[in-house]
Amino acid sequence: MASVFKRKGKGNYIISWVDHNSRRREKSSRTTDKRTAERIAAKLKADAALRREGVLNAGDDRYAEQARRSLDEHVVEFHAYLLAKGNTAKHAGMTRSHVVRVAELCQAEYIKDLTPSAVQRAIASIRSSGRSLRTCNSVQRSVKTFAGWLCQDKRARENLLAHLKAYNDQTDRKRIRHDPTPDELIRLITAAGNGPAVLAMTGVDRAMLYRTAAGTGFRASELGSLTKASFDLEADSPTITVDAAYSKRRRDDVQPIRDDLADLLRSWLTDKPASGPVFNVPEKTAKMLRYDLRAAGIPYRDAAGRVFDFHALRHAYVSAIVNGGATVKTAQELARHSTPTLTIGRYSHARLYDMTAALD
C-alpha cells in the first residue's frame, strides 16, 4: 500500500510506501498538491512491485538518477576525470569547452538531450560560422569522448554518438604549413643566435631551441618541459627524454639525437640550472619566431600560402627522416605517431626533386 499525508505544520505531502524489500519507507513528495503526491506514490508502489519481480534492478536506479542530474554537473566531473587521468590542464580545458559549446548549441540540459542529430546540427552550426573542418572534427572528438565516458562510468546506457562520422578535413585545410628547407633552418638559427633577447629569451637560447626542435621533432610544450635530467648526452646513443606528463602520448618519450647536436647541447647546458626548465619557452612562440624569421629574411607565409610557424620545425624533422630513406616503421617511431598514416600523410612533404629522383 502507498499513502500520502501531511505532518502538522508542514506544507508538502509525505508519501509512505512499502519498498521491494518489504520495508516501510517515507519521503517528501515536494509538492502541496495532493493529486500530484498520489501520482508519485503510485509510481513508487509500481516500481517496488517491478523490483520484487526482478524487472527493475539497482542499475536501473543508477541510470535514472544520473539522467535526472544536470548536464553541467556531468561536464564538471568529466573535466575532473580528464585531469585525474593525466591529461594536461590545457587539453582537459579545451575538451571541456568543446563539450560546453555543443551543449549550448543543442540547448541540452540533460544527457538525453545530446542526441546524434542534435550534436550533428551543432557541429554544422560551428562549421557555418567559418571554422575549419579540422576544428569541427576536434569538437566532435571531444563530445564523443564525453559520451563514451558517460557510458563507461555507468551514467548512460549506451554511447549514442559512437557512430558519428568525421569530416574529411583534407578537403578544407585552412592552415597548411611550410616545410622549411635546410638553408632556411640555418638562416633562422643564425639570425636567432646573433639577435637580442625576445620575450625574455636570449638569442643563443632561441638558436638552441630551434636546433633542438628541428633535431628531435619535439613540440613547443615538450621543449619547455625539459630539464638537465632530460638529457643523456654521454651515452653511445645520446637521447633526450620527455616525461609522460608532458608527452602527447602520455608516456615517457626517449628520443635519440645526432652526435653533433649532442655536442652543441653539452656545452650549452653547462651553465644551466640543475633544476627547472632549461628552455624559457614563451607562451607566444609565434611572436618570437616571427621576429627571427624577419631577421633571417624568411617570410612567415610563402607564395603558396603555407605558413612557417613553430610546429613547422616538427614538420621539417619528420619530412627529413622520410626523405632520408627511413622505413615507414622507423619514421613513425621517431615521429612518435600512433599510426604511420600520420607520419607519411600529414607530415612528409616530398619535394619535386625528391620525386624526380625516385623516378630515376
Secondary structure, 3 states (H helix, E strand, C coil): CEEEECCCCCCCCEEEEECCCCCEEEEECCCCCHHHHHHHHHHHHHHHHHHHCCCCCHHHHHHHHHHHCCHHHHHHHHHHHHHHHCCCHHHHHHHHHHHHHHHHHHCCCCHHHCCHHHHHHHHHHHHHCCCCHHHHHHHHHHHHHHHHHHHHCCCCCCCCCCCCCCCCHHHCCCCCECCCCHHHHHHHHHHHHCCCCECCECHHHHHHHHHHHHHHCCCHHHHHCCCHHHEECCCCCCEEEECCCCCCCCCCEEEECCHHHHHHHHHHHHHCCCCCCCCCCCCCHHHHHHHHHHHHCCCCECCCCCECCCCHHHHHHHHHHHHCCCCHHHHHHHHCCCCHHHHHHHHCCCCHHHHHHHHC
